[in-house]
Amino acid sequence: MDFNTVSTFQRLGVPPNVINTVLVIIIVLLLAPYVGGTDFGVFKVPDFPPTIEYLLKWIGPFLLLVFVILFIPAWKTNKVEIGAEKKDQPNAVHSKSKYRLQSTPDIILNELHRQNVNTGGIRIIPGINIHDLKKRIKILNTQLSDERINQLVESARETAFTSKYAAPKEDEKLVSITELKVQGIQEWHIYLEQFLSRLGVPDIKNIDVLDVGIGNAYASQVFLGSCASLTGVDISHEAITYAKNKLPNAVFKIGGAEDLKEIESFSMDLYISLRTYQSTLFDIKESLHEAYRVLAKGGGLVVSIPNMFLKKNDSGKIIGVLYGLIPPGSTAPSVEFAMQISEKIQEYMNLLGFKDVELYKESPFEIFIGARK
Ligand SMILES: C[S@@+](CC[C@H](N)C(=O)[O-])C[C@H]1O[C@@H](n2cnc3c(N)ncnc32)[C@H](O)[C@@H]1O
């Protein structure tokens, strides 16, 4: 393992202004016994009694020696830990980013409280899906029918996603690639096209495409605009209204990925879902069951997990990118967290019988997971 050596001051995390103040005090104590009684014009140093003068002659040098010792890099520290501590702030997503506003789980719980639903301390964390939440709410609210619980939970989820993502906002995929300052970076859809051709999916101009979690389509319009036959699904009515303006030839359905009831079985040649499977309350397994159902035999499946955020300075100017996905309770993206979710999706694709399952990490924007039926 790699180590760094740090001084006692660094190890204790003493701020530089405190160190400077201590140094000034030590210098004053060092000089004091030799300037007692001196008149500097603006002020006169008092005469010290002989015992005080004697003590000061020892205290000043002693404190200077301790001060110097505290500066010696004597402590070994794990490099990763130091790096993580120092980088935590610079690596946090900018405070004005949509990801730093109220979190989706908080909005969902607030919405349920507004409807007088007892949520009894339920924590909406990754791994908890919409069915888990409905079941727990049923236990806590026996007076509510299953139908009412469905309606309340789904409406709270829609409100949360609408308020966070429906309206066009800052998006890594919409920023010009020269501004991202990543060497060799290409437009985001080039990586998707490369992955589709690797999976052997025919040209999207000739096939029926379904985009689940299409959102407002501002970022994906550049790719989806060339589909001859496109159906877009999202839980947010408002997002769909924006998407309709961007893609006037597409068909749109409002609903969850977990229940694509308006899409016929075996009807689609390509199912895509970009930056959606990591969403709060998303049921990955159930959604993949639905993907399997709606895909025609041999159809392609591509899901992506976001893996990049804009890095900005204090005035909001883009100065680069941060990689990863933000774990709950953090403001700094983690690549491990993005990989964990991607690997879980890959595992479920294998489990449910998809063929040629592949995890594709070439894109700096997102991790792709794909397969064929
Ligand atoms: C981060 S946006 C991504 C939008 C678009 N696919 C893109 O890559 O730009 C996630 C979208 O997924 C939608 N969403 C979240 N959970 C969903 C679910 N269970 N079923 C369908 N859509 C969902 C949200 O409403 C939101 O529009």
PDBQT file of the ligand as one rigid body, heavy atoms in Angstrom, charges set to zero:
ROOT
HETATM    1  C1  LIG A 401     -32.186  11.075 -15.791  1.00  0.00    +0.000 C 
HETATM    2  S1  LIG A 401     -33.599  11.038 -16.787  1.00  0.00    +0.000 S 
HETATM    3  C2  LIG A 401     -32.977  10.380 -18.302  1.00  0.00    +0.000 C 
HETATM    4  C3  LIG A 401     -33.752  10.826 -19.500  1.00  0.00    +0.000 C 
HETATM    5  C4  LIG A 401     -33.222  10.338 -20.852  1.00  0.00    +0.000 C 
HETATM    6  N1  LIG A 401     -33.365   8.896 -20.995  1.00  0.00    +0.000 N 
HETATM    7  C5  LIG A 401     -31.783  10.753 -21.040  1.00  0.00    +0.000 C 
HETATM    8  O1  LIG A 401     -30.884   9.905 -20.986  1.00  0.00    +0.000 OA
HETATM    9  O2  LIG A 401     -31.562  11.945 -21.225  1.00  0.00    +0.000 OA
HETATM   10  C6  LIG A 401     -34.495   9.657 -16.120  1.00  0.00    +0.000 C 
HETATM   11  C7  LIG A 401     -35.915   9.593 -16.647  1.00  0.00    +0.000 C 
HETATM   12  O3  LIG A 401     -36.483   8.350 -16.258  1.00  0.00    +0.000 OA
HETATM   13  C8  LIG A 401     -37.811   8.556 -15.833  1.00  0.00    +0.000 C 
HETATM   14  N2  LIG A 401     -38.115   7.440 -14.918  1.00  0.00    +0.000 N 
HETATM   15  C9  LIG A 401     -37.682   7.224 -13.661  1.00  0.00    +0.000 A 
HETATM   16  N3  LIG A 401     -38.145   6.072 -13.190  1.00  0.00    +0.000 NA
HETATM   17  C10 LIG A 401     -38.911   5.523 -14.172  1.00  0.00    +0.000 A 
HETATM   18  C11 LIG A 401     -39.649   4.313 -14.283  1.00  0.00    +0.000 A 
HETATM   19  N4  LIG A 401     -39.701   3.448 -13.278  1.00  0.00    +0.000 N 
HETATM   20  N5  LIG A 401     -40.288   4.077 -15.442  1.00  0.00    +0.000 NA
HETATM   21  C12 LIG A 401     -40.234   4.946 -16.484  1.00  0.00    +0.000 A 
HETATM   22  N6  LIG A 401     -39.553   6.106 -16.425  1.00  0.00    +0.000 NA
HETATM   23  C13 LIG A 401     -38.885   6.383 -15.285  1.00  0.00    +0.000 A 
HETATM   24  C14 LIG A 401     -37.808   9.934 -15.202  1.00  0.00    +0.000 C 
HETATM   25  O4  LIG A 401     -39.088  10.521 -15.206  1.00  0.00    +0.000 OA
HETATM   26  C15 LIG A 401     -36.835  10.675 -16.109  1.00  0.00    +0.000 C 
HETATM   27  O5  LIG A 401     -37.492  11.290 -17.178  1.00  0.00    +0.000 OA
ENDROOT
TORSDOF 0
